[in-house]
Amino acid sequence: MRSRFTAYVRGAGDYVASTWAEETRPADLAVDASGEPFTQLQILDTAGGGPFDAQGVVEFAAHYPGGVMRERSHFERRAGRWVYVDGVIR
């Protein structure tokens, strides 16, 4: 989760795409190359995601000037690495 947040801040679209499950990744995924104006990542809740888990959930708040975006994200471990599957914005 933290690495994906950093990728959005730095405009690293290739990393965002490579950590997104193929079956749910948008075909027109566009990450602003100049980066997103997020200023802080706050982890609100987690479930699973440990070293022996195949799935995990992270609820987070991404702060930006003028607001906060909250999401509950679902991740799966595939071939030894975590990928983002989907999320619900709250």
C-alpha positions in Angstrom: 0.0 0.0 0.0 2.7 2.5 0.9 4.7 1.8 -2.2 1.7 2.4 -4.4 0.9 5.6 -2.6 4.5 6.7 -3.2 4.2 5.7 -6.9 1.2 8.0 -7.3 3.0 10.9 -5.6 6.0 10.4 -7.8 4.0 9.8 -11.0 5.4 6.3 -11.5 2.6 4.9 -13.6 4.5 1.8 -14.6 4.8 0.7 -11.0 1.1 1.4 -10.3 0.2 -0.8 -13.3 2.6 -3.6 -12.3 1.2 -3.8 -8.8 -2.4 -4.0 -10.1 -4.1 -7.3 -10.7 -4.4 -7.8 -14.5 -8.1 -8.7 -14.5 -9.1 -5.5 -12.7 -6.5 -3.0 -14.0 -8.2 -0.4 -16.2 -7.1 -0.5 -19.8 -6.9 3.3 -19.8 -4.9 3.6 -16.5 -3.5 7.1 -16.4 -1.2 8.3 -13.7 -0.1 11.9 -13.9 3.6 11.8 -14.7 4.1 15.0 -12.6 2.6 13.2 -9.6 -0.4 13.5 -7.4 -0.6 16.2 -4.7 -1.0 13.7 -1.8 0.6 15.0 1.3 0.1 12.1 3.8 -1.0 8.5 3.9 -2.8 7.4 7.0 -3.5 3.6 7.5 -6.9 3.3 9.3 -7.4 -0.4 9.4 -5.9 -3.7 8.2 -7.1 -7.3 8.0 -4.9 -10.2 6.9 -1.9 -9.3 4.8 0.6 -11.1 7.1 3.5 -13.2 5.9 1.4 -16.4 5.7 -1.8 -14.8 4.3 -2.9 -14.9 0.7 -5.2 -11.9 1.0 -5.2 -8.6 2.8 -7.4 -5.5 3.3 -6.1 -2.0 3.9 -8.3 1.0 4.7 -6.5 4.2 4.3 -6.9 8.0 4.1 -4.8 9.8 1.4 -4.6 13.5 2.3 -4.3 16.2 -0.3 -4.6 20.0 -0.2 -8.3 20.6 0.4 -9.4 17.1 1.3 -9.0 13.5 2.1 -9.7 10.4 -0.1 -10.6 7.2 1.9 -10.6 3.8 0.4 -10.8 0.2 1.6 -8.5 -1.8 -0.7 -8.3 -5.5 -1.3 -4.9 -7.1 -2.1 -3.8 -10.7 -3.0 -0.5 -12.3 -2.9 0.4 -13.8 -6.3 3.7 -15.4 -7.2 5.1 -14.1 -3.9 4.1 -10.5 -4.4 1.2 -8.4 -3.4 -1.1 -6.9 -6.0 -4.0 -4.5 -5.7 -7.3 -6.2 -6.7 -10.0 -3.6 -6.1 -11.2 -1.0 -3.6 -14.2 0.9 -2.3 -13.9 4.6 -1.9 -15.6 5.8 1.2 
